[in-house]
Every structure is written in C-alpha cells, then in structure tokens.
Amino acid sequence: MAMHALTGVSLISLLSLGYLSWDWAKPSLLADGPGEASEQPSAAPPQPPHIIFILTDDQGYHDVGYHGSDIETPTLDRLAAEGVKLENYYIQPICTPSRSQLLTGRYQIHTGLQHSIIRPRQPNCLPLDQVTLPQKLQEAGYSTHMVGKWHLGFYRKECLPTRRGFDTFLGSLTGNVDYYTYDNCDGPGVCGFDLHEGESVAWGLSGQYSTMLYAQRVSHILASHSPRRPLFLYVAFQAVHTPLQSPREYLYRYRTMGNVARRKYAAMVTCMDEAVRNITWALKRYGFYNNSVIIFSSDNGGQTFSGGSNWPLRGRKGTYWEGGVRGLGFVHSPLLKRKRRTSRALVHITDWYPTLVGLAGGTASAADGLDGYDVWPAISEGRASPRTEILHNIDPLYNHARHGSLEGGFGIWNTAVQAAIRVGEWKLLTGDPGYGDWIPPQTLAAFPGSWWNLERMASARQAVWLFNISADPYEREDLAGQRPDVVRALLARLVDYNRTAIPVRYPAENPRAHPDFNGGAWGPWASDEEEEEEEEEEGRARSFSRGRRKKKCKICKLRSFFRKLNSRLMSHRI
C-alpha cells in the first residue's frame, strides 16, 4: 500500500512539472476518455478563450468512427458528439493551400498560391505582407505556439513560423518526413533532415514517433503556461500522411485487416486519436479546458492509393470533387451555447481566421481583404451561416482540359481552365477536376479488376460539370446540360473572382536549397544580399520602375535572369 501511495505522489509531481512521458502503449493509465479527468469548478469563464486548433493530414472523410468507419477513433467520436459536428465544411484538396487559407483567411487567388504546393527547393513562402492568424492573436494578448507540419515555405528566415506569429515552434518545414528519422527526400539524392525547434535543427529528437512527440510537446506547453493568459495552440499533425508508419502496438489491433496499406493507415489514425485524447486530458489537468475552444479539421481529402477513404464521396486528395474538398470537422467547447448537434451551416477553412480573431476580442473584416466570415454564431447558436458561396480555386497553370474552350463557356470563360465554385446549393467545375472515381474502403488484400472498374469514370470528353450538392452530395447526376442558365451564372461568378486574382507565384527550384549546403538539413538558404536583391526586384515590379538596379554579385545576376525567364514563361501560360 505504501509503495502505491509513493508511486501516486511521484506521478502527480511529474504532472505538475510538465515532464510526464506518456505511456502510449497503455493509454488507459492516463484517462479512459476526454471526460474522465478531474473537472475544474464551474464558474464564469474569463475572456478570451484558449484556442486549440488540431489539423490532421490526409485523413479521409470516411476515416472517423462517427462516419461509419472501420477505424477506431473513440476520442474524436466523443469530442464530436459532445460538441458540434460540421457536416457542410470545406477545405482545399492539397496541403499548402489549406494551411495558407487557414492562416490568412484568404483564397489562394489572393495570395498567389493557386497552383500546387510549395516545394522544398522553391524560393517561395506564405506572402510576407499578409498578417497571419497568430500575429492577429498576438495583438490580442495571446501566447501562440505551433507544433507539427508547416509546409508554407522556408527559403528565407522571415518565412519561418517563429517569424510569422508563433512564439515557439516544434515540427517539420517540408511536406512529408519519415515519422522516426525525420528525413525527407525531394527527388533522388536530394535528402535532408527536417525537424526544427524554433529556428534550430532538432537533431537530438530524432527517433521519436512524430505523433507522440508532438502530443508530448503540447502537454509540456500547457504545463508551463498560466491558464490566466490566453493561449493559441496550432497542432498540425503529420499523421496520417505517407509514409505509412505506425508503432507496432497499433498495427496489432488491425491485424485481421487484409489490405496492408489500409491496415497501416488505420493504425496511424488510431494513434493520432489517442494523441488527441492526451491533449484533451492535459487541457483539463492544467486548468485550460473550461475556457477553451477545440477545433478539429482535416486538411484535404484522403489519398485512396495510400489507405485513405472518402466513401461515399466522389474523388480523392488532389481533386475538386467532394472527396477532395469536403472536410472532417467539429468544434468541442464548454463555451458552445448549443451542443451535441450536427451543423449543416456552410463553413470554409478561411472562416477560422475572422471567427477566432472575433473570439479573441480582436477585429477582422472584409476591409482587411479577408475572404472568410465569422461563423461562430452559426456554430455555437445554430444561426444561419453568413457564407453562401465558396471559391474552391482557379488554377491557370494546371493542365488545360483538351475539350474545354471559350465557346464552351458562353464566351465569358475558358472552360479548359481548372476551376471550381460553390454558390448556394450549386457546384460548378471546369477544366480537369482530377480523377472522379467513387472508391470504396480498401479492406480486401486486392480488388478484382471488375470491382475496381465498376465506378471508374473513363469519359474525358467534357470540361464542365454542374451538381446540386444539397440534393446530390455524391455528385452522381451532372445537370450541366439541363441547366445552362445556372452554368452561365456560375461562370460569371468565376469571371468576377478572377478579376481580383493576383499573379500565380510558382518559381523554379533553386539548387542552393539542397540540404548538403545546409549541414544536411532542410532550412533557409537565401543569403542576406540575395534577400535584398529580391526585395528590390519586388519593389521595382510593384512600382513598374524601369530604372537600372545595382546587382550585388554574379550569382545574383544569374539568379535574377532565371527568375525573369521563369516569370515570362508562367505569364505566357496564364
């Protein structure tokens, strides 16, 4: 008995100091669920609230328990059931666009990030003239911390998370890394280490599974922070992006699942679910929970070739079908006025910027150039959403559809251009939206060919699609031929949006970004003189000046030449 008492005292002491090392193999030692840690006394919560934003990577629409999945997610199921499920919630089809829109509240056409992702060797990042969400929250008195995947560019130090509004950062800068070694290869022989703490390379943390490492770091932040000061925690899990890696104990749970990719993927999802449980438990343990708002969101649709499932939605990650842009999302908070319900209010990832700034007591409006809306009354009270339409994107650089034309767009829009828009209950797609298949969960070791091809969409002689998403959320009945009036109206909206678009920024890769030139790690590579040269060139472009500019060095001259050449090529394509 004395030994048990002593053990209990030691555990409490470790918790108080914030140095608890979670026992992930036996999570029942911590808590059986989000509601079973000790509660604080009920009292009028101070303002503003603590904000915890949890973003998962490549988690499919079907890959959560409350959507009927075969994957175990008891924590997410419980948190969603006790809060508000967002079942008309939209994100972007790939990583960088979703993250940029979350942190700026702006569509891609208004940040220059319309095309693809920011690649490790590109001299590109989230525009430095944009005030980010954490910067806004800092202005409101918040302590801001980021844990996880950045993927918004890092070629200059000014692009790093700690220069964009976060007081602390632990995570990766690139798009995908090994979950244990944190190595990332951007092509054959172009490999480097990518785990950073602040602005330094965190070599010493290699070997720890990232999902567990990140959850532990969140616990340490909470243990060392006073609940009396508002806190913003942005937890961007690497999970469940490839590579498919999981601790063995989670794989064992799915040993009967025939499809190997699905088995590994399911194990990763369940591990992430338990990480969320431990974060929720820590919020309660350290006195944050009663005045907190927890937001859970996926960043894009699941990758069906890597174990993910968006069933019964059409499409997958990287496409503008619902399977690529319909997100998993819910809000859990004691501050919600109407809990335990499902919301059908239209919400987009850009809406979190003004919503969270409003909760923090700050101000954000259309005057700031935002595309998002404050949707807190819709979420908390069940009011109508102020949002009535979503521009999914306009990407002039994506491969043009062979059968698209200006004539096919009533002379006002070239339907060869990849674009997608939602207005009210209608959704319009033009150009090439990506693979439009309906893919069931891959639970079998291998699909028979006839089964796999059962719902394949082989027709490519089309460049315009129209769906009534409210009545047909699975996009099975194309109404473009029956409702040309709606098609024309939505094309006109695309034209309106395109008038406000800024040029696409998708520069050529720079060989100096190679990790071998940075001690074997991915990190900023632009020198001070190159940064000055770039700033001068950007200022010159804005002012349309034709005066000569002094070149700093020979490599700057060469770099400037290739940048101009690349810009001309892209302008021609646009």
Secondary structure, 3 states (H helix, E strand, C coil): CHHHHHHHHHHHHHHHHCCCCCCCCCHHHCCCCCCCCCCCCCCCCCCCCEEEEEEECCCCCCCCHHHCCCCCCHHHHHHHHHCEEECCEECCCCHHHHHHHHHHCCCHHHCCCCCCCCCCCCCCCCCCCCCCHHHHHHHCCCEEEEEEECCCCCCCHHHCHHHCCCCEEEEECCCCCCCCCCEEECCCCCEEECCEECCEECHHHCCCCHHHHHHHHHHHHHHHCCCCCCEEEEEECCCCCCCCCCCHHHHHHCCCCCCHHHHHHHHHHHHHHHHHHHHHHHHHHCCCHHHEEEEEEECCCCCHHHCCCCCCCCCCCCCCCHHHHECCEEEECCCCCCCCEEECCCEEHHHHHHHHHHHCCCCCCHHHCCCCCCCHHHHHCCCCCCCCEEEEEEECCCCCCCCCCCHHHCCCCCCCCEEEEEECCEEEEECCCCCCCCCCCCCCCCCCHHHHHHHCCCCCCCCEEEEECCCCCCCCCCCCCCCHHHHHHHHHHHHHHHHCCCCCCCCCCCHHHCHHHHCCECCCCCCHHHHHHHHHHHHHHHHCCCCCCCCCCHHHHHHHHHHHHHHHHHHHHC
